[in-house]
Amino acid sequence: MTAFFDRLTDRIADIDSIVSVGLDPDTDRLPDDVRDADLPRWEFNRRIIDATHEHAAVFKPNAAFYEDPDGWRALEKTVEHAREKGVPVLLDAKRADIGNTSRQYAEALDSVDAITLNPFLGRDSLAPFLDREESGCFLLCRTSNPGGADLQELELADGDLVYERVADLASEWSAAGNRNVGLVVGATTPDELRRVRERVPDLPFLVPGVGAQGGDAEAAATYATATNGAGLVNSTRGIIFAGEESDQSYADAAEEAARDLKERLNRYR
Protein backbone atom coordinates (compact mmCIF):
# COMPACT_ATOMS: atom_id res chain seq x y z
CA MET A 1 0.00 0.00 0.00
CA THR A 2 1.15 3.55 -0.73
CA ALA A 3 2.40 5.49 2.30
CA PHE A 4 -0.26 7.49 4.13
CA PHE A 5 1.25 10.91 3.54
CA ASP A 6 1.49 10.22 -0.20
CA ARG A 7 -2.17 9.19 -0.20
CA LEU A 8 -3.04 12.29 1.80
CA THR A 9 -1.16 14.55 -0.61
CA ASP A 10 -3.11 13.06 -3.51
CA ARG A 11 -6.40 13.41 -1.65
CA ILE A 12 -5.70 17.09 -0.86
CA ALA A 13 -4.86 17.79 -4.51
CA ASP A 14 -7.93 15.94 -5.78
CA ILE A 15 -10.46 17.84 -3.65
CA ASP A 16 -8.48 21.06 -3.01
CA SER A 17 -9.01 20.78 0.74
CA ILE A 18 -6.93 20.32 3.89
CA VAL A 19 -9.99 20.00 6.11
CA SER A 20 -10.08 17.21 8.66
CA VAL A 21 -13.63 16.56 9.86
CA GLY A 22 -13.68 15.31 13.43
CA LEU A 23 -16.26 12.63 14.17
CA ASP A 24 -16.95 12.89 17.91
CA PRO A 25 -20.61 11.89 18.27
CA ASP A 26 -21.29 13.16 21.78
CA THR A 27 -24.42 11.22 22.76
CA ASP A 28 -25.78 14.22 24.70
CA ARG A 29 -25.80 16.31 21.51
CA LEU A 30 -27.11 13.89 18.92
CA PRO A 31 -30.24 15.08 17.08
CA ASP A 32 -33.54 13.49 17.99
CA ASP A 33 -33.98 11.76 14.64
CA VAL A 34 -31.02 9.42 15.22
CA ARG A 35 -31.58 8.59 18.88
CA ASP A 36 -33.87 5.63 18.17
CA ALA A 37 -31.49 4.03 15.67
CA ASP A 38 -29.84 0.71 16.51
CA LEU A 39 -26.48 2.51 16.66
CA PRO A 40 -27.19 6.24 17.05
CA ARG A 41 -23.54 7.26 16.79
CA TRP A 42 -23.14 5.35 13.55
CA GLU A 43 -26.34 6.76 12.09
CA PHE A 44 -25.18 10.28 12.98
CA ASN A 45 -21.72 9.70 11.52
CA ARG A 46 -23.16 8.20 8.35
CA ARG A 47 -25.14 11.35 7.68
CA ILE A 48 -22.15 13.58 8.43
CA ILE A 49 -19.88 11.53 6.15
CA ASP A 50 -22.42 11.56 3.33
CA ALA A 51 -22.80 15.33 3.68
CA THR A 52 -19.15 16.35 4.04
CA HIS A 53 -16.97 13.79 2.26
CA GLU A 54 -16.41 15.99 -0.79
CA HIS A 55 -14.71 18.56 1.46
CA ALA A 56 -12.88 16.20 3.83
CA ALA A 57 -9.23 15.33 3.32
CA VAL A 58 -9.66 12.91 6.23
CA PHE A 59 -12.22 11.96 8.81
CA LYS A 60 -10.90 11.98 12.38
CA PRO A 61 -12.91 9.99 14.94
CA ASN A 62 -11.77 10.39 18.53
CA ALA A 63 -11.57 7.02 20.29
CA ALA A 64 -12.96 8.46 23.53
CA PHE A 65 -16.42 8.68 21.98
CA TYR A 66 -16.52 4.98 21.07
CA GLU A 67 -15.11 3.11 24.06
CA ASP A 68 -18.03 0.80 24.79
CA PRO A 69 -19.40 -2.23 22.87
CA ASP A 70 -21.91 -0.31 20.76
CA GLY A 71 -19.34 2.43 20.25
CA TRP A 72 -16.76 0.08 18.78
CA ARG A 73 -19.41 -1.28 16.42
CA ALA A 74 -20.31 2.26 15.42
CA LEU A 75 -16.65 3.11 14.87
CA GLU A 76 -16.07 0.04 12.71
CA LYS A 77 -19.02 0.93 10.49
CA THR A 78 -17.90 4.56 10.40
CA VAL A 79 -14.42 3.63 9.18
CA GLU A 80 -15.84 1.32 6.53
CA HIS A 81 -18.22 3.98 5.26
CA ALA A 82 -15.56 6.70 5.14
CA ARG A 83 -13.31 4.44 3.10
CA GLU A 84 -16.18 3.58 0.76
CA LYS A 85 -16.37 7.32 0.10
CA GLY A 86 -12.66 7.37 -0.65
CA VAL A 87 -11.70 9.31 2.49
CA PRO A 88 -8.83 8.13 4.74
CA VAL A 89 -9.43 7.79 8.48
CA LEU A 90 -7.19 9.24 11.18
CA LEU A 91 -7.93 7.76 14.60
CA ASP A 92 -7.40 10.33 17.34
CA ALA A 93 -6.33 7.96 20.12
CA LYS A 94 -3.15 9.55 21.56
CA ARG A 95 -1.73 6.08 22.17
CA ALA A 96 1.72 4.79 23.20
CA ASP A 97 2.89 2.50 25.97
CA ILE A 98 5.70 0.07 26.64
CA GLY A 99 6.46 -3.28 25.03
CA ASN A 100 3.62 -5.60 24.18
CA THR A 101 1.00 -3.04 25.26
CA SER A 102 2.09 -0.67 22.53
CA ARG A 103 2.17 -3.53 20.05
CA GLN A 104 -1.46 -4.25 20.91
CA TYR A 105 -2.41 -0.60 20.54
CA ALA A 106 -0.70 -0.50 17.13
CA GLU A 107 -3.08 -3.14 15.83
CA ALA A 108 -5.60 -0.32 15.48
CA LEU A 109 -3.66 0.59 12.34
CA ASP A 110 -4.95 -2.61 10.74
CA SER A 111 -8.27 -0.78 10.41
CA VAL A 112 -7.41 2.92 9.99
CA ASP A 113 -4.92 4.94 7.96
CA ALA A 114 -3.27 7.07 10.62
CA ILE A 115 -3.26 7.67 14.37
CA THR A 116 -2.30 10.29 16.95
CA LEU A 117 0.38 9.32 19.47
CA ASN A 118 1.80 10.57 22.76
CA PRO A 119 5.62 10.81 22.53
CA PHE A 120 6.19 11.14 26.29
CA LEU A 121 7.39 7.53 26.69
CA GLY A 122 10.00 7.90 23.94
CA ARG A 123 10.94 6.19 20.69
CA ASP A 124 10.63 2.58 21.84
CA SER A 125 6.99 3.13 22.84
CA LEU A 126 6.25 4.46 19.36
CA ALA A 127 8.18 1.82 17.41
CA PRO A 128 5.21 -0.53 16.74
CA PHE A 129 3.43 2.40 15.07
CA LEU A 130 6.38 4.03 13.29
CA ASP A 131 7.49 0.68 11.87
CA ARG A 132 4.32 0.46 9.77
CA GLU A 133 5.45 1.95 6.48
CA GLU A 134 1.98 2.60 5.10
CA SER A 135 0.53 4.31 8.21
CA GLY A 136 0.65 7.93 9.36
CA CYS A 137 1.69 8.84 12.92
CA PHE A 138 0.95 12.29 14.34
CA LEU A 139 2.84 13.01 17.58
CA LEU A 140 1.50 15.47 20.13
CA CYS A 141 3.77 18.52 20.04
CA ARG A 142 2.13 21.84 21.01
CA THR A 143 -1.49 21.07 21.70
CA SER A 144 -4.45 23.43 21.44
CA ASN A 145 -5.56 23.32 25.10
CA PRO A 146 -4.43 26.10 27.48
CA GLY A 147 -2.86 23.61 29.89
CA GLY A 148 -0.55 22.35 27.17
CA ALA A 149 1.90 25.06 28.22
CA ASP A 150 2.32 23.45 31.66
CA LEU A 151 4.76 20.92 30.21
CA GLN A 152 5.20 21.71 26.54
CA GLU A 153 6.70 25.16 27.13
CA LEU A 154 9.13 24.16 29.87
CA GLU A 155 12.70 25.19 29.10
CA LEU A 156 15.37 22.51 28.84
CA ALA A 157 18.99 22.87 29.89
CA ASP A 158 20.11 23.81 26.37
CA GLY A 159 17.47 26.53 26.04
CA ASP A 160 15.03 24.59 23.85
CA LEU A 161 11.44 24.21 24.96
CA VAL A 162 9.92 20.76 25.36
CA TYR A 163 7.65 21.09 22.32
CA GLU A 164 10.64 22.17 20.22
CA ARG A 165 12.56 19.08 21.29
CA VAL A 166 9.56 16.91 20.39
CA ALA A 167 9.54 18.46 16.92
CA ASP A 168 13.25 17.81 16.46
CA LEU A 169 12.95 14.20 17.60
CA ALA A 170 9.96 13.61 15.35
CA SER A 171 11.95 14.90 12.40
CA GLU A 172 14.89 12.64 13.27
CA TRP A 173 12.68 9.57 13.73
CA SER A 174 10.86 10.22 10.48
CA ALA A 175 14.03 10.74 8.44
CA ALA A 176 15.68 7.64 9.92
CA GLY A 177 12.60 5.50 9.40
CA ASN A 178 9.61 5.43 7.09
CA ARG A 179 9.00 9.18 6.76
CA ASN A 180 5.57 8.64 8.23
CA VAL A 181 5.69 11.06 11.16
CA GLY A 182 3.68 14.27 11.55
CA LEU A 183 2.94 16.57 14.46
CA VAL A 184 -0.15 17.85 16.28
CA VAL A 185 0.25 21.61 16.67
CA GLY A 186 -2.72 23.75 17.69
CA ALA A 187 -4.11 26.79 15.90
CA THR A 188 -4.73 28.41 19.28
CA THR A 189 -0.97 29.09 19.60
CA PRO A 190 -0.14 30.64 16.20
CA ASP A 191 3.32 31.89 17.16
CA GLU A 192 4.35 28.42 18.30
CA LEU A 193 2.75 26.94 15.18
CA ARG A 194 4.91 29.18 13.02
CA ARG A 195 8.08 28.36 14.99
CA VAL A 196 7.51 24.62 14.73
CA ARG A 197 6.93 24.89 10.98
CA GLU A 198 10.16 26.83 10.55
CA ARG A 199 11.95 24.17 12.59
CA VAL A 200 10.59 21.13 10.71
CA PRO A 201 9.50 22.14 7.19
CA ASP A 202 9.16 18.53 6.01
CA LEU A 203 6.69 17.22 8.62
CA PRO A 204 2.93 17.34 7.97
CA PHE A 205 0.90 18.92 10.76
CA LEU A 206 -2.52 18.11 12.14
CA VAL A 207 -3.74 21.49 13.34
CA PRO A 208 -6.75 21.38 15.71
CA GLY A 209 -8.54 24.29 17.29
CA VAL A 210 -9.94 26.41 14.42
CA GLY A 211 -13.58 25.62 15.16
CA ALA A 212 -15.18 25.84 18.59
CA GLN A 213 -11.81 26.64 20.21
CA GLY A 214 -11.45 29.82 18.15
CA GLY A 215 -7.96 29.20 16.78
CA ASP A 216 -6.24 31.23 14.06
CA ALA A 217 -7.46 29.92 10.68
CA GLU A 218 -4.93 31.96 8.70
CA ALA A 219 -1.99 30.59 10.68
CA ALA A 220 -3.43 27.09 10.52
CA ALA A 221 -3.75 27.17 6.74
CA THR A 222 -0.38 28.84 6.26
CA TYR A 223 1.64 26.41 8.34
CA ALA A 224 -0.27 23.09 8.29
CA THR A 225 1.24 21.66 5.14
CA ALA A 226 4.76 20.31 4.74
CA THR A 227 6.97 20.77 1.71
CA ASN A 228 5.27 17.77 0.06
CA GLY A 229 1.82 19.37 0.43
CA ALA A 230 0.53 17.07 3.17
CA GLY A 231 -1.13 18.60 6.22
CA LEU A 232 -4.51 18.95 7.90
CA VAL A 233 -6.61 21.50 9.75
CA ASN A 234 -9.26 19.90 11.93
CA SER A 235 -12.66 21.10 12.99
CA THR A 236 -15.05 18.88 14.92
CA ARG A 237 -17.84 20.60 16.82
CA GLY A 238 -17.84 23.54 14.42
CA ILE A 239 -18.84 21.16 11.63
CA ILE A 240 -20.74 18.19 13.02
CA PHE A 241 -22.84 20.25 15.45
CA ALA A 242 -23.32 23.27 13.19
CA GLY A 243 -26.97 22.25 13.01
CA GLU A 244 -27.50 23.30 16.63
CA GLU A 245 -27.32 26.94 15.53
CA SER A 246 -29.15 26.53 12.22
CA ASP A 247 -32.61 26.00 10.78
CA GLN A 248 -31.07 23.45 8.40
CA SER A 249 -30.81 19.75 9.04
CA TYR A 250 -27.69 18.60 10.85
CA ALA A 251 -26.33 17.13 7.64
CA ASP A 252 -26.97 20.24 5.54
CA ALA A 253 -25.49 22.50 8.20
CA ALA A 254 -22.42 20.25 8.47
CA GLU A 255 -21.91 20.32 4.69
CA GLU A 256 -22.11 24.10 4.65
CA ALA A 257 -19.70 24.43 7.60
CA ALA A 258 -17.17 22.05 6.02
CA ARG A 259 -17.38 23.84 2.67
CA ASP A 260 -17.02 27.25 4.31
CA LEU A 261 -13.97 26.13 6.28
CA LYS A 262 -12.37 24.66 3.15
CA GLU A 263 -12.88 27.92 1.28
CA ARG A 264 -11.61 30.02 4.20
CA LEU A 265 -8.45 27.92 4.57
CA ASN A 266 -7.82 27.93 0.83
CA ARG A 267 -7.57 31.72 0.86
CA TYR A 268 -4.37 31.40 2.91
CA ARG A 269 -2.74 28.25 1.50
C-alpha positions, -999 to +999 in steps of 0.1 A: +000+000+000+012+035-007+024+055+023-003+075+041+013+109+035+015+102-002-022+092-002-030+123+018-012+146-006-031+131-035-064+134-017-057+171-009-049+178-045-079+159-058-105+178-037-085+211-030-090+208+007-069+203+039-100+200+061-101+172+087-136+166+099-137+153+134-163+126+142-170+129+179-206+119+183-213+132+218-244+112+228-258+142+247-258+163+215-271+139+189-302+151+171-335+135+180-340+118+146-310+094+152-316+086+189-339+056+182-315+040+157-298+007+165-265+025+167-272+062+170-235+073+168-231+054+135-263+068+121-252+103+130-217+097+115-232+082+084-251+113+077-221+136+084-199+115+062-224+116+033-228+153+037-191+164+040-170+138+023-164+160-008-147+186+015-129+162+038-092+153+033-097+129+062-122+120+088-109+120+124-129+100+149-118+104+185-116+070+203-130+085+235-164+087+220-165+050+211-151+031+241-180+008+248-194-022+229-219-003+208-193+024+203-168+001+188-194-013+164-203+023+154-166+031+149-161+000+127-190+009+105-179+046+104-144+036+092-158+013+065-182+040+053-156+067+051-133+044+031-162+036+008-164+073+001-127+074-006-117+093+025-088+081+047-094+078+085-072+092+112-079+078+146-074+103+173-063+080+201-031+095+216-017+061+222+017+048+232+029+025+260+057+001+266+065-033+250+036-056+242+010-030+253+021-007+225+022-035+200-015-043+209-024-006+205-007-005+171-031-031+158-056-003+155-037+006+123-049-026+107-083-008+104-074+029+100-049+049+080-033+071+106-033+077+144-023+103+169+004+093+195+018+106+228+056+108+225+062+111+263+074+075+267+100+079+239+109+062+207+106+026+218+070+031+228+063+045+194+082+018+174+052-005+167+034+024+151+064+040+133+075+007+119+043+005+098+055+020+065+020+026+051+005+043+082+007+079+094+017+088+129+010+123+143+028+130+176+015+155+201+038+185+200+021+218+210-015+211+217-045+234+214-056+233+251-044+261+275-029+236+299-005+223+272+019+251+282+023+235+317+048+209+302+052+217+265+067+252+271+091+242+299+127+252+291+154+225+288+190+229+299+201+238+264+175+265+260+150+246+239+114+242+250+099+208+254+077+211+223+106+222+202+126+191+213+096+169+204+095+185+169+133+178+165+130+142+176+100+136+154+120+149+124+149+126+133+127+096+137+109+102+105+140+107+084+157+076+099+126+055+094+096+054+071+090+092+068+056+086+082+057+111+112+037+143+115+029+166+145-002+178+163+002+216+167-027+237+177-041+268+159-047+284+193-010+291+196-001+306+162+033+319+172+043+284+183+028+269+152+049+292+130+081+284+150+075+246+147+069+249+110+102+268+106+119+242+126+106+211+107+095+221+072+092+185+060+067+172+086+029+173+080+009+189+108-025+181+121-037+215+133-067+214+157-085+243+173-099+264+144-136+256+152-152+258+186-118+266+202-114+298+182-080+292+168-062+312+141-075+299+107-049+320+087-020+306+107-034+271+105-038+272+067-004+288+063+016+264+083-003+231+083+012+217+051+048+203+047+070+208+017+053+178+001+018+194+004+005+171+032-011+186+062-045+190+079-066+215+097-093+199+119-127+211+130-150+189+149-178+206+168-178+235+144-188+212+116-207+182+130-228+203+154-233+233+132-270+223+130-275+233+166-273+269+155-291+265+122-326+260+108-311+235+084-308+198+090-277+186+109-263+171+076-270+202+055-255+225+082-224+203+085-219+203+047-221+241+047-197+244+076-172+221+060-174+238+027-170+273+043-140+261+063-124+247+031-129+279+013-116+300+042-084+279+046-078+279+008-076+317+009-044+314+029-027+283+015 
